[in-house]
Amino acid sequence: MFTPSHHAQGLWAEPDSNQLAYNDPATWIELARLCERGMFDTIFFADVLAPYDTYQQSRDATVFEGMQFPTGDPSVLIPLLAHHTEHLGFTFTQNILQEHPYPFARKMSTLDHLTGGRVAWNIVTTFLPGAGRNLGYGGLPEHGDRYARAEDYVQAVYKLWEHSWEDDAVLRDRARRQFADPAKVHEVDHEGPYYTVYGPHLSEPSPQRTPLLFQAGMSGTGRAFAGRHAEALFISSTTPESAAPVVADVRRAAAGRRIRIFVPQAYVVGSTEAEARRRDTELLERQTVEGNLARMSVFLHHDFATDGPDTPVGELRNRPGVSRQVRDLLNAADRDDWTLGELVRWVGNRRLAGTPERIADSVEAWQSVGVDGVNLQYVVSPTTFAEFVDHVVPVLRARGLVQREYAPGTLREKFFPGSGSRLPVSHPARARGFRRWGNNLKG
């Protein structure tokens, strides 16, 4: 995330952290080169458009902690990092409320051109009421309405990316001084319930046309949306056993269409199990309770300031009117004498501490239930990435669990070798053929 601290609150202050230099281009160039050396598929950028302000009904804790605030626009980093790498992909998050589909489609095509086809879009509908207020919606639209907007949004950008320019529209004919054939560049005339887009698309077709498509919604509506559209999906399962039915459900929703499934994981590496556990314990003790309470308050839609960080978990379990989400959090504790602050700090930072071999065992366990990959979340950056690349990747490579070299081509071709750079014809974005009506695209 283009910010001082993503998840492990307070650890930007560690001496081996470079997170305070988040506005320095060299910080990101170093990280991108490190990830490419480790054969990572893509750097994934999360994003928010408002500070977290549920805790104490204030943004003060977020601002004080530097917790996902301040945050820059990750899309502007991508051309810079592409210039300093050759194969690494770049996935960035943009929610469907923040920009009209017409200029967004141009931005994505531009990034796809400038990266040589190495860009992906994480499609989100946002979960922050503050983002809705900042964008002029007066708050956050209702969950179902946001996904209805998302459906209309992707239909609009699909038409621009896939159907505005025919494959042979661009001529670049120096002798005739003709750049493109006007008869092969079309308006899209999209009129949906939320968005109207006339066209034509302002960008000529990019290497992938449509960027690789990520999604992360885990509600029933979100999974159905992912089944229709996503090529890669993040799931929030915490164990391989709990992931297995989610993986099966997602693949059913995709109805045979290819999709890569990822889980978020954080690791603390040690040369022995004891060393790894000691390091993890020390890091956890230095993480701030306030920052974790502020983050968890947003995720669980509950102001934990009303409970008090020193309140025993056993006491909270007996309070009436506890929501299902909060009760699930409380039930994660196996001790009633834990305080709320201790519990939230632990639950919000669960990670595997172990030797490279143990971490590789975990990756194998995820793979055995159909998970395709890991979204590596840092504890301290760049230390987390450097230790993973230097110590864990060689073990994974020896077990055949990580690529030894990049596949050629675009990011989509790297994810799905031999598939071509474009979306498959079975994807709904491709399900519209050209039907001439004057100079407009219909159908």
C-alpha positions in Angstrom: 0.0 0.0 0.0 1.3 3.5 -0.9 1.4 4.5 2.8 3.6 4.2 5.9 1.8 1.2 7.3 -0.6 -1.4 5.8 -1.5 -4.0 8.4 1.2 -4.6 11.1 0.5 -1.4 13.0 3.4 0.4 14.7 6.2 -1.5 13.0 7.0 1.2 10.6 9.2 2.5 13.5 11.4 -0.6 13.5 15.1 0.1 12.6 15.0 -2.3 9.6 11.8 -0.7 8.2 12.0 1.6 5.1 8.3 2.4 5.3 8.7 6.0 6.3 10.3 6.5 2.9 7.1 5.5 1.1 7.2 8.8 -0.9 10.7 8.0 -2.2 10.7 6.4 -5.6 13.9 4.5 -4.7 11.9 2.6 -2.0 9.5 1.2 -4.6 12.2 0.5 -7.2 14.2 -1.5 -4.7 11.1 -3.5 -3.7 10.0 -4.2 -7.3 13.5 -5.4 -8.2 13.5 -7.6 -5.1 10.2 -9.1 -5.9 11.3 -9.8 -9.5 14.4 -11.5 -8.2 12.1 -13.7 -6.1 10.0 -14.6 -9.2 6.8 -12.9 -7.8 4.0 -12.7 -10.3 2.8 -9.3 -9.3 3.0 -6.5 -6.7 -0.5 -6.0 -5.4 -1.5 -2.5 -4.2 -4.4 -2.1 -1.8 -6.0 1.3 -1.5 -8.6 3.3 0.5 -10.2 6.7 -0.1 -10.8 7.8 3.5 -9.2 7.4 6.8 -10.5 4.8 9.2 -12.8 6.7 11.6 -15.0 4.1 13.4 -12.9 3.8 16.5 -13.8 6.6 19.0 -15.9 7.9 16.1 -12.8 9.7 15.1 -9.9 9.5 12.6 -7.4 10.6 15.3 -6.0 7.1 16.1 -5.5 6.5 12.3 -3.7 9.7 11.8 -1.6 9.3 14.9 -0.6 5.8 14.0 0.0 6.4 10.3 -2.4 3.4 9.8 -3.2 3.3 6.1 -2.9 7.1 6.2 -1.7 9.2 4.5 -2.0 7.2 1.3 -0.9 8.0 -2.3 -2.4 6.9 -5.6 -0.7 3.6 -6.4 -1.5 3.7 -10.1 1.1 6.5 -10.7 3.8 4.2 -9.4 3.3 1.6 -12.0 5.0 3.1 -15.0 8.1 3.9 -12.9 8.3 0.3 -11.5 7.7 -1.2 -15.0 10.6 0.8 -16.3 12.9 -0.8 -13.7 11.7 -4.4 -14.2 11.1 -6.7 -17.1 8.5 -9.3 -16.0 6.9 -8.3 -12.7 3.2 -7.6 -12.9 1.4 -4.7 -11.2 -2.1 -5.1 -9.7 -3.8 -2.0 -8.3 -7.1 -1.4 -6.5 -9.6 1.1 -7.7 -13.2 1.1 -6.5 -16.0 1.6 -9.0 -17.3 4.7 -7.2 -14.2 6.9 -7.6 -14.0 7.5 -11.3 -16.4 7.4 -14.2 -15.8 4.4 -16.4 -14.8 6.4 -19.5 -11.6 8.1 -18.1 -10.8 5.0 -16.1 -10.8 2.8 -19.2 -8.3 5.2 -20.8 -6.1 5.1 -17.7 -6.0 1.3 -17.6 -5.2 1.1 -21.3 -2.5 3.7 -20.9 -0.9 1.6 -18.1 -1.2 -1.5 -20.1 0.6 0.1 -23.0 3.3 1.6 -20.8 4.0 -1.7 -19.0 3.9 -3.9 -22.1 0.8 -5.6 -20.8 1.8 -6.2 -17.2 -1.1 -4.5 -15.4 -4.1 -5.9 -13.5 -7.2 -4.3 -11.9 -8.5 -5.3 -8.5 -12.2 -4.6 -8.8 -13.7 -3.4 -5.5 -16.9 -1.6 -4.4 -15.3 -0.1 -1.2 -16.4 -0.7 2.4 -15.7 2.7 3.9 -18.5 5.1 4.5 -16.0 8.0 4.5 -15.1 7.0 0.9 -18.7 7.4 -0.1 -18.9 10.8 1.5 -15.7 12.0 -0.1 -16.9 10.9 -3.5 -20.2 12.8 -3.2 -22.6 9.9 -2.4 -23.5 11.2 1.1 -22.2 7.9 2.6 -21.8 4.4 1.4 -24.4 3.0 -1.0 -26.1 -0.2 0.1 -24.2 -3.4 -0.5 -26.4 -4.7 -3.2 -26.5 -1.4 -4.9 -22.7 -1.2 -5.0 -22.5 -4.6 -6.7 -25.2 -3.5 -9.2 -23.1 -0.4 -9.9 -20.1 -2.7 -10.3 -21.9 -4.8 -12.8 -22.9 -1.8 -14.9 -19.3 -0.4 -14.5 -17.5 -3.4 -15.8 -20.0 -3.8 -18.8 -19.1 -0.2 -19.8 -15.4 -0.6 -19.6 -15.5 -4.0 -21.3 -17.3 -2.4 -24.3 -14.6 0.3 -24.5 -11.7 -2.1 -24.1 -12.9 -5.0 -26.2 -15.3 -3.6 -28.8 -14.6 0.0 -29.6 -11.6 -0.7 -31.8 -11.4 -3.6 -34.2 -8.2 -5.6 -34.2 -7.1 -4.2 -37.6 -8.2 -0.6 -37.0 -4.7 0.8 -36.5 -2.8 1.2 -39.7 0.2 3.5 -39.0 0.5 4.0 -42.8 3.3 6.5 -43.3 2.9 6.6 -47.1 -0.8 7.6 -46.8 -0.4 9.4 -43.5 -3.2 7.5 -42.1 -3.1 6.3 -38.5 -6.4 4.4 -38.2 -9.4 3.3 -40.2 -12.4 5.4 -39.1 -14.8 2.7 -40.1 -13.2 0.3 -37.6 -13.4 2.6 -34.6 -16.8 2.5 -33.0 -18.9 4.2 -30.4 -20.2 1.8 -27.7 -23.4 3.6 -26.8 -23.6 2.1 -23.3 -26.7 3.1 -21.5 -26.9 1.3 -18.1 -28.8 1.9 -14.9 -25.9 3.9 -13.5 -23.5 4.9 -16.3 -23.9 6.2 -19.8 -20.8 6.0 -22.1 -21.0 7.0 -25.7 -17.4 6.5 -26.9 -15.3 5.7 -28.8 -12.5 4.5 -26.5 -9.8 7.1 -26.4 -7.0 4.6 -26.4 -6.0 2.2 -29.2 -6.1 -1.5 -28.1 -3.4 -2.3 -25.5 -1.5 -5.6 -25.3 -4.1 -7.2 -23.1 -7.0 -5.0 -24.2 -8.7 -5.7 -20.9 -6.3 -5.8 -17.9 -6.0 -9.0 -15.9 -9.0 -8.9 -13.5 -8.8 -9.5 -9.8 -11.5 -9.4 -7.2 -11.8 -9.9 -3.4 -15.5 -10.0 -2.4 -16.4 -12.9 -0.1 -20.1 -12.3 0.4 -22.5 -14.4 -1.6 -23.0 -11.4 -4.0 -19.2 -10.9 -4.2 -18.5 -14.6 -5.0 -21.2 -14.5 -7.7 -19.6 -11.4 -9.2 -16.2 -13.0 -9.1 -17.6 -16.1 -10.8 -18.8 -14.0 -13.7 -15.8 -11.7 -14.1 -12.6 -12.4 -12.1 -9.6 -14.2 -13.4 -7.9 -14.0 -9.9 -9.6 -13.9 -6.5 -8.5 -13.3 -3.0 -10.2 -15.4 -0.3 -10.0 -14.7 3.4 -9.8 -18.2 4.8 -7.3 -18.7 7.6 -6.7 -22.5 7.2 -6.5 -24.9 4.3 -9.4 -26.8 5.8 -11.7 -23.8 5.9 -10.5 -22.8 2.4 -11.5 -26.0 0.7 -15.3 -25.4 0.5 -14.7 -21.7 -0.5 -12.4 -22.8 -3.3 -15.0 -25.3 -4.5 -17.8 -22.7 -4.4 -15.7 -20.2 -6.3 -14.9 -22.7 -9.0 -18.5 -23.7 -9.3 -19.5 -20.0 -9.7 -16.9 -19.7 -12.5 -18.6 -22.5 -14.3 -15.5 -24.0 -15.7 -13.9 -20.6 -16.5 -10.2 -20.4 -15.5 -9.6 -18.5 -12.2 -6.6 -18.3 -9.8 -7.3 -18.2 -6.1 -5.0 -16.6 -3.6 -4.9 -16.4 0.3 -3.2 -13.6 2.3 -0.3 -14.9 4.4 2.3 -13.2 6.6 5.5 -15.0 7.8 8.3 -14.5 10.3 11.3 -16.5 9.2 13.8 -18.0 11.6 16.7 -20.4 11.3 15.0 -22.5 14.0 11.4 -22.7 15.1 12.3 -21.2 18.5 14.1 -18.3 16.8 11.1 -17.6 14.6 8.6 -17.7 17.5 10.8 -15.4 19.6 11.1 -12.9 16.8 7.3 -13.0 16.2 6.5 -12.5 19.9 8.9 -9.6 20.1 7.3 -8.0 17.0 3.8 -8.5 18.3 4.6 -7.0 21.6 5.9 -3.8 19.8 2.7 -3.5 17.7 0.3 -0.9 19.0 -3.1 -1.8 20.5 -4.7 1.5 19.4 -3.9 1.0 15.8 -5.2 -2.6 15.8 -8.4 -1.5 17.5 -8.9 1.3 15.0 -8.5 -1.2 12.1 -10.7 -3.9 13.6 -13.4 -1.4 14.4 -13.8 -0.7 10.7 -13.7 -4.3 9.6 -16.3 -5.5 12.2 -18.4 -2.3 12.1 -18.1 -1.8 15.8 -16.5 0.9 17.8 -14.2 -1.0 20.2 -13.6 2.2 22.2 -17.0 1.6 23.8 -15.6 -1.7 25.3 -12.2 -0.6 26.5 -9.0 -2.3 25.6 -8.4 -3.6 29.1 -11.8 -5.4 29.4 -11.5 -9.2 29.8 -12.8 -11.2 26.9 -14.9 -13.3 29.3 -16.8 -10.2 30.4 -17.4 -9.1 26.9 -18.8 -12.6 25.9 -21.5 -12.2 28.5 -22.7 -8.8 27.3 -26.1 -8.8 25.6 -26.5 -7.5 22.0 -23.1 -8.6 20.7 -23.0 -8.8 16.9 -22.1 -12.0 15.1 -18.9 -10.5 13.8 -17.8 -9.4 17.2 -18.8 -12.7 18.8 -16.7 -14.5 16.2 -13.8 -12.4 17.2 -14.3 -13.1 21.0 -14.7 -16.8 20.3 -11.2 -16.8 18.7 -9.7 -16.5 22.3 -9.2 -19.7 24.2 -8.8 -17.7 27.5 -11.4 -15.6 29.2 -8.7 -13.5 31.0 -7.3 -12.1 27.8 -8.0 -8.4 27.4 -9.8 -7.1 24.3 -6.6 -5.2 23.3 -4.5 -8.4 23.5 -7.0 -10.4 21.5 -7.4 -7.8 18.8 -3.7 -7.4 18.4 -3.2 -11.2 18.1 -6.2 -11.8 15.8 -5.3 -8.9 13.5 -1.7 -10.1 13.1 -1.9 -13.9 12.8 1.1 -15.1 10.9 3.2 -18.2 10.6 6.5 -18.1 12.4 8.8 -20.8 11.4 11.8 -22.1 9.4 11.8 -21.8 5.6 10.9 -25.6 5.5 7.9 -25.1 7.7 6.7 -22.2 5.6 7.1 -24.3 2.5 5.0 -27.1 4.2 2.3 -24.5 4.7 2.3 -23.4 1.1 2.0 -27.1 0.1 -1.0 -27.5 2.4 -2.8 -24.6 0.8 -2.0 -25.9 -2.7 -3.4 -29.3 -1.7 -6.9 -27.8 -1.3 -6.8 -25.9 -4.7 -5.4 -22.6 -3.7 -3.1 -21.3 -6.4 -0.9 -18.8 -4.6 -0.1 -16.6 -1.6 -0.6 -12.9 -1.3 2.5 -12.2 0.9 1.7 -9.5 3.5 4.7 -7.8 5.0 5.3 -7.5 8.7 8.2 -5.1 8.2 9.1 -3.8 4.8 11.4 -4.6 3.0 12.6 -7.2 5.6 9.7 -9.5 5.1 10.1 -9.6 1.4 13.9 -10.0 1.5 13.8 -12.9 4.0 11.2 -14.6 1.9 13.1 -14.2 -1.3 16.5 -15.2 0.2 15.4 -18.1 2.5 11.9 -19.4 1.6 12.0 -19.1 -2.2 14.9 -21.5 -2.6 13.0 -24.2 -0.6 9.9 -23.6 -2.6 11.8 -23.8 -5.9 13.4 -27.1 -4.8 9.9 -28.5 -4.2 8.6 -27.2 -7.5 6.2 -24.7 -5.8 7.6 -21.6 -7.4 8.5 -20.8 -11.0 12.2 -20.9 -11.9 11.7 -18.4 -14.7 9.0 -16.2 -16.0 6.7 -17.3 -18.8 7.0 -14.9 -21.8 4.3 -12.4 -22.7 1.8 -10.3 -20.9 0.7 -10.7 -17.2 -2.3 -12.7 -18.4 0.0 -15.0 -20.4 2.2 -15.4 -17.3 -0.9 -16.4 -15.2 -2.3 -18.7 -17.9 0.6 -19.8 -20.1 -0.4 -20.6 -23.7 -3.7 -18.7 -23.3 -2.9 -15.6 -25.3 -2.8 -12.0 -24.1 -6.6 -11.4 -24.3 -9.5 -12.6 -22.2 -10.8 -16.0 -23.4 -13.8 -15.9 -25.7 -15.9 -17.5 -22.9 -15.5 -14.4 -20.7 -18.6 -12.1 -20.7 -16.4 -9.2 -21.9 -15.9 -11.0 -25.2 -19.5 -12.0 -25.7 -20.4 -9.0 -27.9 -19.6 -9.2 -31.6 -19.4 -6.3 -34.1 -22.7 -5.6 -35.7 -22.6 -2.6 -38.0 -25.1 0.2 -37.7 -23.8 3.2 -39.3 -20.5 3.9 -37.6 -21.7 2.7 -34.2 -21.2 -0.6 -32.3 -24.4 -2.3 -31.3 -25.2 -5.6 -29.6 
